[in-house]
Each structure stands twice: as C-alpha cells, then as structure tokens.
Amino acid sequence: MCLGIPGKIIAISHEEHRLGIVEVSGVKREINLACIVDANHNLAECVGDWVLVHVGFAMARINEEEAERTLSLLRELGDAADLGEVS
C-alpha cells in the first residue's frame, strides 16, 4: 500500500530536472514534478498546485478541498497514535 501526502507546490527549483519545492504542513522539501507535467500543464503552471507526494515524487494533482480533508485525517491519526489508540 502506498501513502500519498498532500502538499502545495510553492516554487520551481530546477527546470531541467523538473524539480520543485513543496510545502507539507509547514515543512518544505524538493520533489520531482515529472509525473504531473504534460503538454496541457507545463512546469511553470505547477506553482500553486496541490499534489499527492510519495517518496519524493508528485504523483497526481488534487484539489484544495481534497488536500485539506486528507491532511485533517492524517492529523487525527497522528493525535490518536499519540494517545496510544493506534498500534
């Protein structure tokens, strides 16, 4: 099973390698954007997009509502784990 974490692309860091900076809950990381770039959505247009991030790659673009719902669920799971409710 794979887990994609929602993040927002805030900058392009290396055009040639299709790398960008994504922010996930205040943490910024460089990720590969090659999987979400195509003839209809170029690299520069990715800034501001919400994406699902998995092992350093943006796997898919998602809308902001879906991103917020997923982040909320992940926070709830983290809170439950902190309380010992998830093993």
A tleap script that builds the chain and sets N, CA, C and O, in Angstrom:
source leaprc.protein.ff14SB
mol = sequence {
  NMET CYS LEU GLY ILE PRO GLY LYS ILE ILE
  ALA ILE SER HIE GLU GLU HIE ARG LEU GLY
  ILE VAL GLU VAL SER GLY VAL LYS ARG GLU
  ILE ASN LEU ALA CYS ILE VAL ASP ALA ASN
  HIE ASN LEU ALA GLU CYS VAL GLY ASP TRP
  VAL LEU VAL HIE VAL GLY PHE ALA MET ALA
  ARG ILE ASN GLU GLU GLU ALA GLU ARG THR
  LEU SER LEU LEU ARG GLU LEU GLY ASP ALA
  ALA ASP LEU GLY GLU VAL CSER
}
set mol.1.N position { 0.842 -1.175 0.000 }
set mol.1.CA position { 0.000 0.000 0.000 }
set mol.1.C position { 0.890 1.241 0.000 }
set mol.1.O position { 1.914 1.290 0.681 }
set mol.2.N position { 0.482 2.230 -0.768 }
set mol.2.CA position { 1.228 3.482 -0.849 }
set mol.2.C position { 0.452 4.594 -0.167 }
set mol.2.O position { -0.779 4.616 -0.193 }
set mol.3.N position { 1.170 5.499 0.435 }
set mol.3.CA position { 0.539 6.642 1.075 }
set mol.3.C position { 1.044 7.913 0.419 }
set mol.3.O position { 2.242 8.195 0.425 }
set mol.4.N position { 0.123 8.672 -0.144 }
set mol.4.CA position { 0.470 9.959 -0.721 }
set mol.4.C position { 0.083 11.053 0.254 }
set mol.4.O position { -1.041 11.071 0.755 }
set mol.5.N position { 0.991 11.950 0.524 }
set mol.5.CA position { 0.760 13.051 1.443 }
set mol.5.C position { 0.484 14.319 0.632 }
set mol.5.O position { 1.262 14.651 -0.262 }
set mol.6.N position { -0.604 15.032 0.924 }
set mol.6.CA position { -0.877 16.267 0.181 }
set mol.6.C position { 0.130 17.362 0.503 }
set mol.6.O position { 0.501 17.562 1.660 }
set mol.7.N position { 0.565 18.063 -0.532 }
set mol.7.CA position { 1.461 19.194 -0.377 }
set mol.7.C position { 1.175 20.220 -1.451 }
set mol.7.O position { 0.598 19.901 -2.491 }
set mol.8.N position { 1.580 21.453 -1.196 }
set mol.8.CA position { 1.361 22.531 -2.158 }
set mol.8.C position { 2.694 22.937 -2.770 }
set mol.8.O position { 3.653 23.210 -2.049 }
set mol.9.N position { 2.755 22.978 -4.087 }
set mol.9.CA position { 3.973 23.383 -4.788 }
set mol.9.C position { 4.113 24.892 -4.649 }
set mol.9.O position { 3.221 25.652 -5.026 }
set mol.10.N position { 5.260 25.316 -4.094 }
set mol.10.CA position { 5.446 26.749 -3.850 }
set mol.10.C position { 6.508 27.377 -4.748 }
set mol.10.O position { 6.596 28.601 -4.845 }
set mol.11.N position { 7.318 26.540 -5.408 }
set mol.11.CA position { 8.359 27.084 -6.289 }
set mol.11.C position { 8.914 25.992 -7.193 }
set mol.11.O position { 8.821 24.804 -6.883 }
set mol.12.N position { 9.484 26.406 -8.302 }
set mol.12.CA position { 10.238 25.511 -9.179 }
set mol.12.C position { 11.709 25.713 -8.820 }
set mol.12.O position { 12.204 26.840 -8.838 }
set mol.13.N position { 12.405 24.629 -8.495 }
set mol.13.CA position { 13.800 24.755 -8.061 }
set mol.13.C position { 14.805 24.399 -9.148 }
set mol.13.O position { 15.929 24.902 -9.131 }
set mol.14.N position { 14.425 23.540 -10.094 }
set mol.14.CA position { 15.351 23.154 -11.158 }
set mol.14.C position { 14.521 22.735 -12.377 }
set mol.14.O position { 13.981 21.630 -12.425 }
set mol.15.N position { 14.430 23.631 -13.348 }
set mol.15.CA position { 13.582 23.373 -14.524 }
set mol.15.C position { 14.028 22.152 -15.318 }
set mol.15.O position { 13.204 21.308 -15.670 }
set mol.16.N position { 15.312 22.050 -15.600 }
set mol.16.CA position { 15.812 20.956 -16.435 }
set mol.16.C position { 15.492 19.582 -15.842 }
set mol.16.O position { 15.169 18.648 -16.576 }
set mol.17.N position { 15.580 19.461 -14.531 }
set mol.17.CA position { 15.309 18.181 -13.865 }
set mol.17.C position { 13.869 18.051 -13.381 }
set mol.17.O position { 13.497 17.051 -12.768 }
set mol.18.N position { 13.061 19.081 -13.665 }
set mol.18.CA position { 11.647 19.101 -13.278 }
set mol.18.C position { 11.465 18.929 -11.770 }
set mol.18.O position { 10.678 18.099 -11.316 }
set mol.19.N position { 12.203 19.723 -11.012 }
set mol.19.CA position { 12.137 19.686 -9.559 }
set mol.19.C position { 11.432 20.931 -9.042 }
set mol.19.O position { 11.538 22.012 -9.620 }
set mol.20.N position { 10.712 20.754 -7.944 }
set mol.20.CA position { 10.045 21.871 -7.316 }
set mol.20.C position { 10.072 21.742 -5.813 }
set mol.20.O position { 10.422 20.696 -5.266 }
set mol.21.N position { 9.697 22.824 -5.151 }
set mol.21.CA position { 9.616 22.831 -3.693 }
set mol.21.C position { 8.152 22.693 -3.312 }
set mol.21.O position { 7.299 23.440 -3.791 }
set mol.22.N position { 7.874 21.735 -2.452 }
set mol.22.CA position { 6.519 21.512 -1.966 }
set mol.22.C position { 6.505 21.751 -0.465 }
set mol.22.O position { 7.469 21.442 0.235 }
set mol.23.N position { 5.403 22.304 0.016 }
set mol.23.CA position { 5.233 22.525 1.450 }
set mol.23.C position { 4.142 21.597 1.956 }
set mol.23.O position { 3.026 21.570 1.438 }
set mol.24.N position { 4.497 20.837 2.984 }
set mol.24.CA position { 3.556 19.914 3.634 }
set mol.24.C position { 3.531 20.259 5.113 }
set mol.24.O position { 4.502 20.020 5.831 }
set mol.25.N position { 2.427 20.817 5.561 }
set mol.25.CA position { 2.265 21.182 6.977 }
set mol.25.C position { 3.442 22.010 7.495 }
set mol.25.O position { 3.940 21.768 8.594 }
set mol.26.N position { 3.876 22.971 6.712 }
set mol.26.CA position { 4.948 23.861 7.130 }
set mol.26.C position { 6.355 23.380 6.817 }
set mol.26.O position { 7.313 24.138 6.970 }
set mol.27.N position { 6.497 22.136 6.383 }
set mol.27.CA position { 7.808 21.572 6.046 }
set mol.27.C position { 7.991 21.653 4.535 }
set mol.27.O position { 7.116 21.239 3.774 }
set mol.28.N position { 9.138 22.190 4.101 }
set mol.28.CA position { 9.421 22.343 2.678 }
set mol.28.C position { 10.434 21.307 2.222 }
set mol.28.O position { 11.449 21.074 2.878 }
set mol.29.N position { 10.141 20.692 1.086 }
set mol.29.CA position { 11.018 19.662 0.518 }
set mol.29.C position { 11.090 19.819 -0.987 }
set mol.29.O position { 10.160 20.321 -1.618 }
set mol.30.N position { 12.205 19.387 -1.555 }
set mol.30.CA position { 12.322 19.357 -3.004 }
set mol.30.C position { 11.798 18.010 -3.496 }
set mol.30.O position { 12.161 16.959 -2.969 }
set mol.31.N position { 10.940 18.058 -4.514 }
set mol.31.CA position { 10.379 16.829 -5.073 }
set mol.31.C position { 10.451 16.875 -6.593 }
set mol.31.O position { 10.666 17.929 -7.191 }
set mol.32.N position { 10.270 15.722 -7.197 }
set mol.32.CA position { 10.256 15.594 -8.640 }
set mol.32.C position { 8.827 15.794 -9.146 }
set mol.32.O position { 7.889 15.177 -8.643 }
set mol.33.N position { 8.675 16.663 -10.147 }
set mol.33.CA position { 7.354 17.001 -10.683 }
set mol.33.C position { 7.083 16.353 -12.043 }
set mol.33.O position { 6.046 16.624 -12.647 }
set mol.34.N position { 7.972 15.520 -12.528 }
set mol.34.CA position { 7.860 14.964 -13.880 }
set mol.34.C position { 6.545 14.231 -14.128 }
set mol.34.O position { 6.036 14.256 -15.249 }
set mol.35.N position { 5.987 13.585 -13.117 }
set mol.35.CA position { 4.763 12.803 -13.304 }
set mol.35.C position { 3.517 13.663 -13.506 }
set mol.35.O position { 2.493 13.156 -13.964 }
set mol.36.N position { 3.584 14.944 -13.176 }
set mol.36.CA position { 2.392 15.787 -13.305 }
set mol.36.C position { 2.518 16.843 -14.401 }
set mol.36.O position { 1.616 17.658 -14.592 }
set mol.37.N position { 3.638 16.824 -15.119 }
set mol.37.CA position { 3.863 17.789 -16.196 }
set mol.37.C position { 3.505 17.122 -17.522 }
set mol.37.O position { 3.921 15.997 -17.799 }
set mol.38.N position { 2.728 17.835 -18.335 }
set mol.38.CA position { 2.406 17.329 -19.670 }
set mol.38.C position { 2.170 18.507 -20.609 }
set mol.38.O position { 2.379 19.660 -20.232 }
set mol.39.N position { 1.741 18.218 -21.812 }
set mol.39.CA position { 1.548 19.265 -22.817 }
set mol.39.C position { 0.476 20.272 -22.410 }
set mol.39.O position { 0.512 21.419 -22.857 }
set mol.40.N position { -0.473 19.867 -21.575 }
set mol.40.CA position { -1.554 20.747 -21.141 }
set mol.40.C position { -1.269 21.481 -19.838 }
set mol.40.O position { -1.998 22.404 -19.476 }
set mol.41.N position { -0.225 21.083 -19.136 }
set mol.41.CA position { 0.092 21.678 -17.827 }
set mol.41.C position { 1.609 21.700 -17.688 }
set mol.41.O position { 2.209 20.728 -17.229 }
set mol.42.N position { 2.232 22.820 -18.089 }
set mol.42.CA position { 3.691 22.874 -18.077 }
set mol.42.C position { 4.234 23.108 -16.665 }
set mol.42.O position { 3.476 23.334 -15.722 }
set mol.43.N position { 5.530 23.051 -16.545 }
set mol.43.CA position { 6.203 23.129 -15.247 }
set mol.43.C position { 5.879 24.417 -14.502 }
set mol.43.O position { 5.589 24.381 -13.306 }
set mol.44.N position { 5.922 25.551 -15.190 }
set mol.44.CA position { 5.656 26.833 -14.534 }
set mol.44.C position { 4.240 26.906 -13.967 }
set mol.44.O position { 4.009 27.568 -12.956 }
set mol.45.N position { 3.302 26.233 -14.610 }
set mol.45.CA position { 1.910 26.235 -14.150 }
set mol.45.C position { 1.702 25.391 -12.891 }
set mol.45.O position { 0.627 25.444 -12.292 }
set mol.46.N position { 2.690 24.628 -12.486 }
set mol.46.CA position { 2.562 23.766 -11.308 }
set mol.46.C position { 2.595 24.547 -9.997 }
set mol.46.O position { 2.059 24.084 -8.989 }
set mol.47.N position { 3.212 25.714 -9.998 }
set mol.47.CA position { 3.289 26.512 -8.769 }
set mol.47.C position { 1.870 26.862 -8.328 }
set mol.47.O position { 1.079 27.410 -9.095 }
set mol.48.N position { 1.571 26.531 -7.079 }
set mol.48.CA position { 0.240 26.747 -6.526 }
set mol.48.C position { -0.627 25.501 -6.537 }
set mol.48.O position { -1.665 25.466 -5.877 }
set mol.49.N position { -0.213 24.466 -7.283 }
set mol.49.CA position { -0.977 23.215 -7.334 }
set mol.49.C position { -0.833 22.435 -6.035 }
set mol.49.O position { 0.215 22.457 -5.390 }
set mol.50.N position { -1.900 21.749 -5.668 }
set mol.50.CA position { -1.857 20.758 -4.596 }
set mol.50.C position { -1.599 19.409 -5.246 }
set mol.50.O position { -2.203 19.083 -6.269 }
set mol.51.N position { -0.705 18.624 -4.657 }
set mol.51.CA position { -0.335 17.328 -5.225 }
set mol.51.C position { -0.249 16.279 -4.129 }
set mol.51.O position { -0.105 16.599 -2.949 }
set mol.52.N position { -0.341 15.016 -4.543 }
set mol.52.CA position { -0.058 13.910 -3.632 }
set mol.52.C position { 1.413 13.551 -3.803 }
set mol.52.O position { 1.860 13.260 -4.912 }
set mol.53.N position { 2.160 13.573 -2.710 }
set mol.53.CA position { 3.598 13.320 -2.728 }
set mol.53.C position { 3.864 11.926 -2.158 }
set mol.53.O position { 3.380 11.569 -1.084 }
set mol.54.N position { 4.647 11.153 -2.910 }
set mol.54.CA position { 5.043 9.817 -2.463 }
set mol.54.C position { 6.505 9.615 -2.833 }
set mol.54.O position { 6.875 9.765 -3.998 }
set mol.55.N position { 7.325 9.284 -1.871 }
set mol.55.CA position { 8.768 9.037 -1.998 }
set mol.55.C position { 9.472 10.039 -2.914 }
set mol.55.O position { 10.253 9.665 -3.789 }
set mol.56.N position { 9.176 11.312 -2.692 }
set mol.56.CA position { 9.886 12.357 -3.409 }
set mol.56.C position { 9.339 12.717 -4.774 }
set mol.56.O position { 9.962 13.487 -5.505 }
set mol.57.N position { 8.179 12.173 -5.134 }
set mol.57.CA position { 7.555 12.465 -6.414 }
set mol.57.C position { 6.140 12.989 -6.209 }
set mol.57.O position { 5.403 12.503 -5.351 }
set mol.58.N position { 5.770 13.990 -7.009 }
set mol.58.CA position { 4.369 14.413 -7.071 }
set mol.58.C position { 3.684 13.412 -7.990 }
set mol.58.O position { 3.981 13.357 -9.184 }
set mol.59.N position { 2.770 12.622 -7.440 }
set mol.59.CA position { 2.141 11.549 -8.206 }
set mol.59.C position { 0.891 11.999 -8.957 }
set mol.59.O position { 0.579 11.470 -10.024 }
set mol.60.N position { 0.175 12.977 -8.399 }
set mol.60.CA position { -1.065 13.449 -9.027 }
set mol.60.C position { -1.428 14.811 -8.470 }
set mol.60.O position { -1.127 15.124 -7.318 }
set mol.61.N position { -2.079 15.621 -9.298 }
set mol.61.CA position { -2.638 16.883 -8.818 }
set mol.61.C position { -3.979 16.587 -8.171 }
set mol.61.O position { -4.730 15.733 -8.643 }
set mol.62.N position { -4.279 17.302 -7.079 }
set mol.62.CA position { -5.572 17.168 -6.402 }
set mol.62.C position { -6.103 18.573 -6.131 }
set mol.62.O position { -5.360 19.551 -6.209 }
set mol.63.N position { -7.392 18.666 -5.813 }
set mol.63.CA position { -7.930 19.989 -5.496 }
set mol.63.C position { -7.695 20.301 -4.019 }
set mol.63.O position { -7.410 19.411 -3.218 }
set mol.64.N position { -7.820 21.566 -3.682 }
set mol.64.CA position { -7.509 22.022 -2.326 }
set mol.64.C position { -8.415 21.382 -1.278 }
set mol.64.O position { -7.960 21.070 -0.177 }
set mol.65.N position { -9.685 21.184 -1.604 }
set mol.65.CA position { -10.611 20.569 -0.643 }
set mol.65.C position { -10.184 19.148 -0.293 }
set mol.65.O position { -10.200 18.752 0.873 }
set mol.66.N position { -9.803 18.389 -1.311 }
set mol.66.CA position { -9.334 17.022 -1.072 }
set mol.66.C position { -8.058 17.031 -0.237 }
set mol.66.O position { -7.890 16.200 0.655 }
set mol.67.N position { -7.163 17.967 -0.525 }
set mol.67.CA position { -5.923 18.074 0.239 }
set mol.67.C position { -6.222 18.365 1.706 }
set mol.67.O position { -5.649 17.729 2.591 }
set mol.68.N position { -7.110 19.316 1.971 }
set mol.68.CA position { -7.452 19.672 3.356 }
set mol.68.C position { -8.116 18.510 4.091 }
set mol.68.O position { -7.815 18.269 5.260 }
set mol.69.N position { -9.012 17.787 3.421 }
set mol.69.CA position { -9.655 16.617 4.059 }
set mol.69.C position { -8.614 15.564 4.427 }
set mol.69.O position { -8.641 15.008 5.524 }
set mol.70.N position { -7.705 15.300 3.506 }
set mol.70.CA position { -6.679 14.282 3.753 }
set mol.70.C position { -5.736 14.706 4.873 }
set mol.70.O position { -5.404 13.898 5.741 }
set mol.71.N position { -5.301 15.971 4.864 }
set mol.71.CA position { -4.422 16.464 5.931 }
set mol.71.C position { -5.121 16.399 7.289 }
set mol.71.O position { -4.490 16.075 8.295 }
set mol.72.N position { -6.408 16.701 7.321 }
set mol.72.CA position { -7.169 16.627 8.560 }
set mol.72.C position { -7.210 15.194 9.090 }
set mol.72.O position { -7.009 14.959 10.281 }
set mol.73.N position { -7.471 14.244 8.201 }
set mol.73.CA position { -7.488 12.834 8.612 }
set mol.73.C position { -6.123 12.377 9.114 }
set mol.73.O position { -6.033 11.641 10.097 }
set mol.74.N position { -5.062 12.815 8.440 }
set mol.74.CA position { -3.713 12.438 8.881 }
set mol.74.C position { -3.393 13.028 10.255 }
set mol.74.O position { -2.748 12.379 11.079 }
set mol.75.N position { -3.848 14.266 10.501 }
set mol.75.CA position { -3.653 14.867 11.837 }
set mol.75.C position { -4.411 14.068 12.895 }
set mol.75.O position { -3.889 13.823 13.982 }
set mol.76.N position { -5.635 13.664 12.580 }
set mol.76.CA position { -6.424 12.862 13.525 }
set mol.76.C position { -5.732 11.536 13.826 }
set mol.76.O position { -5.683 11.109 14.980 }
set mol.77.N position { -5.203 10.889 12.805 }
set mol.77.CA position { -4.477 9.640 13.018 }
set mol.77.C position { -3.251 9.864 13.895 }
set mol.77.O position { -2.948 9.050 14.767 }
set mol.78.N position { -2.549 10.969 13.661 }
set mol.78.CA position { -1.382 11.299 14.486 }
set mol.78.C position { -1.765 11.551 15.924 }
set mol.78.O position { -1.062 11.118 16.837 }
set mol.79.N position { -2.885 12.255 16.148 }
set mol.79.CA position { -3.359 12.507 17.510 }
set mol.79.C position { -3.737 11.206 18.194 }
set mol.79.O position { -3.435 11.014 19.371 }
set mol.80.N position { -4.400 10.305 17.465 }
set mol.80.CA position { -4.796 9.018 18.033 }
set mol.80.C position { -3.567 8.188 18.387 }
set mol.80.O position { -3.540 7.525 19.424 }
set mol.81.N position { -2.556 8.223 17.532 }
set mol.81.CA position { -1.314 7.478 17.811 }
set mol.81.C position { -0.617 8.027 19.032 }
set mol.81.O position { -0.063 7.271 19.830 }
set mol.82.N position { -0.642 9.362 19.186 }
set mol.82.CA position { -0.027 9.991 20.359 }
set mol.82.C position { -0.711 9.564 21.650 }
set mol.82.O position { -0.083 9.512 22.707 }
set mol.83.N position { -2.010 9.257 21.554 }
set mol.83.CA position { -2.774 8.842 22.728 }
set mol.83.C position { -2.713 7.332 22.940 }
set mol.83.O position { -3.300 6.818 23.893 }
set mol.84.N position { -2.018 6.625 22.072 }
set mol.84.CA position { -1.904 5.179 22.212 }
set mol.84.C position { -3.091 4.419 21.646 }
set mol.84.O position { -3.261 3.235 21.936 }
set mol.85.N position { -3.920 5.086 20.839 }
set mol.85.CA position { -5.116 4.443 20.309 }
set mol.85.C position { -4.855 3.689 19.011 }
set mol.85.O position { -5.697 2.901 18.582 }
set mol.86.N position { -3.713 3.912 18.382 }
set mol.86.CA position { -3.371 3.219 17.162 }
set mol.86.C position { -2.088 2.459 17.406 }
set mol.86.O position { -1.114 3.013 17.918 }
set mol.87.N position { -2.087 1.190 17.038 }
set mol.87.CA position { -0.865 0.393 17.269 }
set mol.87.C position { -0.060 0.241 16.031 }
set mol.87.O position { 0.993 -0.397 16.053 }
savepdb mol mol.pdb
quit
